[in-house]
Amino acid sequence: MTVSTELAARLYRLMWEVRTFELIAADRYREGDLPGFIHLSLGQEACAVGACAALGAGDFITSTHRGHGHCLAKGADPRLMMAELFAKSAGYGKGRGGSMHIADVAMGVLGANGIVGQSLGLGTGAALSLQIRKEPHCVVAFFGEGASGTGIAHEAMNMAAIWKLPIVFFCEANRYAELSPYAVHVSVERIADRAAAYGFPGVTVDGEDVLAVHAAVTEAAERARAGGGPTLIEARTYRWHGHYEGDPQVYKTQAERDTGTDFDPILRFERQGAGGLPADALSGLRVEAEARIREAAEWAAGLQSPPASAIGEDVYAG
Ligand SMILES: Cc1ncc(C[n+]2csc(CCOP(=O)(O)OP(=O)(O)O)c2C)c(N)n1
């Protein structure tokens, strides 16, 4: 697959930004610096980055509890994201929402979301709004294969099909929902097959391959913007870490835990030829990405924590 040098550089730099963000988050979580839960998408970087690189400024995404990559790839500010994780008032939600409640509407990020399946409902609503306002944009709704079994997933896909809404349903099938492996809770071998029941296309892509993800979402987004209706994309990927940080992952065999990181979208992109980028350009992009995220984390960590007296602010109107 041919790809411009500019796009190749963007994909590579963003995958490193997402990876670095989550590696730092994992470290700081282990140190006890981040309150609440965090869910990491390490190993899934090609999904967020490949998909969001197919979108423009007027397009929207809806995300999940595993949303750091989606938010960063759509242009959210890593400083404000880190501040939110550190529970500092400079964060996206004044430090009150944490990792699962990051939104940046101006950048088209309609929110990470702790309620499984809601990204499909919210995404369908946003797509209806675009259609009513006759805006030539689309929505990508990210969700997991666990969410694909919720009632709202069926309702959203059915409505989006009937009204030919400009939406791409993007399922990151990362082999687990919480602690349950795919075959225990999904009735079909391919989530994409379910699209036939709604009468729109369903596509399975290799979620380790950022170029394949990008190509699939580009095609689906163009179709959506042109009035062709939804597409269901199923990206087969792998969640390196546990469901949440600290999950002992007793449901994975030792062999799987040892070889999990063999599934590596960044390495895969390099092995594919990285869009023709030479090795020195790649290492420069990696250094740049790591520095940007490291700086954001250090900035956020250095901010004052809000005083205890602020606990009641923004709780009641007026
Ligand atoms: C409505 C609802 N039910 C249950 C939960 C608890 N829960 C959190 S994540 C999760 C599994 C989600 O799996 P999947 O959609 O495959 O996403 P992944 O974690 O693999 O990214 C569940 C059941 C929840 N947050 N919301």
The ligand as a Tripos MOL2 file, in Angstrom:
@<TRIPOS>MOLECULE
LIG
   26    27     1     0     0
SMALL
NO_CHARGES

@<TRIPOS>ATOM
      1 C1        -23.1790   -0.7510   30.9960 C.3       1 LIG1
      2 C2        -21.9350   -1.3190   31.6410 C.ar      1 LIG1
      3 N1        -21.9050   -2.6170   31.9790 N.ar      1 LIG1
      4 C3        -20.7790   -3.1410   32.5310 C.ar      1 LIG1
      5 C4        -19.6820   -2.3530   32.7850 C.ar      1 LIG1
      6 C5        -18.4180   -2.9580   33.3850 C.3       1 LIG1
      7 N2        -17.4170   -3.0890   32.3140 N.ar      1 LIG1
      8 C6        -16.4360   -2.1820   32.1750 C.ar      1 LIG1
      9 S1        -15.4750   -2.5160   30.8690 S.2       1 LIG1
     10 C7        -16.3270   -3.9020   30.4830 C.ar      1 LIG1
     11 C8        -15.9320   -4.7760   29.3190 C.3       1 LIG1
     12 C9        -15.8530   -4.0300   28.0450 C.3       1 LIG1
     13 O1        -15.3330   -4.8550   27.0690 O.3       1 LIG1
     14 P1        -15.1270   -4.3420   25.6040 P.3       1 LIG1
     15 O2        -16.3480   -3.6100   25.1500 O.co2     1 LIG1
     16 O3        -14.6950   -5.4970   24.7760 O.co2     1 LIG1
     17 O4        -13.9840   -3.2590   25.7160 O.3       1 LIG1
     18 P2        -12.4530   -3.4560   26.1350 P.3       1 LIG1
     19 O5        -12.4150   -3.3820   27.6370 O.co2     1 LIG1
     20 O6        -12.0130   -4.7750   25.6240 O.co2     1 LIG1
     21 O7        -11.7380   -2.3210   25.5230 O.co2     1 LIG1
     22 C10       -17.3750   -4.0860   31.3680 C.ar      1 LIG1
     23 C11       -18.3410   -5.1990   31.3100 C.3       1 LIG1
     24 C12       -19.7850   -0.9900   32.4380 C.ar      1 LIG1
     25 N3        -18.7580   -0.1500   32.6300 N.pl3     1 LIG1
     26 N4        -20.9020   -0.5000   31.8400 N.ar      1 LIG1
@<TRIPOS>BOND
     1     1     2 1
     2     2     3 ar
     3     2    26 ar
     4     3     4 ar
     5     4     5 ar
     6     5     6 1
     7     5    24 ar
     8     6     7 1
     9     7     8 ar
    10     7    22 ar
    11     8     9 ar
    12     9    10 ar
    13    10    11 1
    14    10    22 ar
    15    11    12 1
    16    12    13 1
    17    13    14 1
    18    14    15 2
    19    14    16 1
    20    14    17 1
    21    17    18 1
    22    18    19 2
    23    18    20 1
    24    18    21 1
    25    22    23 1
    26    24    25 1
    27    24    26 ar
@<TRIPOS>SUBSTRUCTURE
     1 LIG1         1 GROUP 0 **** ****
